[in-house]
Structures are given as structure tokens and as C-alpha cells.
């Protein structure tokens, strides 16, 4: 069976890219197609696969450039990417992977991480939320075009999969699709370890540094509390966020896998202030035996065991308002709780990569 995997772009280190690597473990002989690929910007594991890119590869060098020229040039380049002669096409998409030109005889499985955020949730972008007048008019026109293109492309899928029940419902609404199955993304538990001997001195954020990730909320809180916070990640808002932070907050980027696992293992807890469709980083923290302080909305509700007074076994302390006081109260609460690292680790194994691969291959083979 000849297999192709298509992913939006390979210009970042994120959860979606980790999912693609797991897909390629499930189908190791697959060819990989993408809008553009920069080895220095994404995971080095991609270098061992055969990767085909669109013409957009010759235009953009950075993620920022990719976003700037995506409409309309990137859309056109992805539509010109030909995926021919494959029995199975597995698409990993948040925006454009499904735009590629695919043979009619191929069986197409679309794994949607989230409906295209700019098209279906533009308010999550600061540039849109703060626009008005002619700028808002132009934004609205672009969004209408993106919605049409995005929904039309989604109809290529013979079968649809999403990452959580909530996300599946949004896929159904956005793309007018009646049936969407759920397979949770994987966490690579073998990459992480528990360190019971270390003195936990700092809290941790691991995130792309973008507007909707709400890292600014964490910075505001830790500026006030004046306790150590490490922020691991990169993104378009990095300089802006660094300017907000006091000296108790340290930024790290492009860390190695082994360094990241050590940072997880030695933290007090992971701070997860955003509304996320799934959230790989909370499960990575759990694999390290560390709890999560999370905003109680989105995929986190399906992956975490929240603390309450009746249930002392927990993986996360939730806060219910995305504001400073709510997050501060959650931090103060977890400071006085007993952490069961073994329970946290055991729970995270339900989302291990082996489980994901088994579910994905079983699902696909049963439909083929």
C-alpha cells in the first residue's frame, strides 16, 4: 500500500509536528508533503524522511514570512501541490494541508487539530481583535474567502478524525461534516522522567509565544508574586513578552530534548493559561510526574484529573477565570498540596504514543 502524509508546514516545533512524527512511525514508508520545510526550525527527526514541498518553499525562509504571504500565495502553492498515485492519504491539518490536489481514487483521512483558527476563530488573533475601519473590512473579506476555501477542501476527506470531543464538534460545525471520530494526540512518555530528588524551585511555561497562548497572563502574575518562572518557547511575540518580564522570569528557546525533559522534571508545576484544543505540554509535564495549573476550558478537561477536596489524587489544579486573581489563587493552592508523582505519571500513560499508533492504524485499516 502506497501512503502519503500531508502536513501544513514544517517550520516550527509544536504539538502538531509531534503528531506527524508519530504518524510516520505508524506508516514508516510514507512520503511526506508540506507547504514548506526548514530543518533548522522544526524537529531534526524529519530529516530522515522523504519530504516534498510546494513552490512556497522558494519564497519563504521563516514562519513569520510564511504567515505574511500565506494569503493568497501560500494557498495557491498548496493547491498546486500534486499528491498522485497513493492508496492512502493521511492529512494532518490546522489550516492548509487539505488544500493539496489529491487523486480521486485515494482514500483520504483528515486528522484535524483544530479548524483553521484565522478563518473560524479570528478573535483569537490580536491583529484582528484590535482592528477597525478599513483594516477590519479587509480582514473580514479575507476571512470569508478563507472559510470558503477551507470548508471546500475539507470535503475531500473520506473520513475525519479530531483530537478531542469538543474539537470534533467544532469540525462538524465549521465544515458541515456529520461524523468525526476522536483519537487523542500522543505524548512520547519515554522522552521524560521523574526526578524525586531535585528541589523544585521554579514554575514553568512551555509554549509558542503567540497572542492566544496567554503567556502574558503568566508573566503578569509572576511579576507580582516575584517567584521564579521559566518560559520555554519561541514565536512572533517573544520580544514583546520579554519586555514585560521582570528578572525572576527566564526565557529559553531552541532547547534540546534532553534539556527540556530535565526542565520539566525539576519544575514545581506547569502553568497552562490558554484555551487549547488539546495541549501536549500538560501531558509532557505529567510524564515527568509534575502537576499542571490549567485554565479549565478546552482539551484539558478531557486529559487531566482535576483536584477537589473529595479527590486527593489529581494531575491538575484548574482555575476558572482567565485573569490574574484566579491564576494566583491556583498557585497558592498547589503550594499546599501533596503531589503524588507516581499517580500523575501513571495517568499520562493513557496518552502514550504506542496507544495513539494502535488506535490510528486500527481505525484506518478498518475503513480500508
Secondary structure as UniProt FT lines:
FT   STRAND          3..7
FT   HELIX           15..26
FT   TURN            27..29
FT   STRAND          31..34
FT   HELIX           39..41
FT   HELIX           44..48
FT   STRAND          51..53
FT   HELIX           55..58
FT   HELIX           63..69
FT   HELIX           70..74
FT   HELIX           75..79
FT   STRAND          82..83
FT   STRAND          88..93
FT   HELIX           97..99
FT   STRAND          101..102
FT   TURN            104..105
FT   STRAND          107..112
FT   HELIX           117..120
FT   HELIX           122..124
FT   HELIX           126..129
FT   HELIX           133..154
FT   TURN            155..156
FT   STRAND          159..162
FT   HELIX           165..175
FT   STRAND          181..182
FT   HELIX           189..191
FT   STRAND          202..206
FT   HELIX           211..213
FT   HELIX           215..225
FT   STRAND          229..232
FT   TURN            236..237
FT   HELIX           238..244
FT   TURN            247..248
FT   STRAND          249..252
FT   HELIX           257..265
FT   STRAND          267..272
FT   HELIX           280..287
FT   TURN            288..289
FT   STRAND          291..295
FT   HELIX           300..303
FT   TURN            309..310
FT   STRAND          316..319
FT   HELIX           324..334
FT   TURN            335..336
FT   HELIX           341..348
FT   HELIX           349..351
FT   HELIX           353..367
//
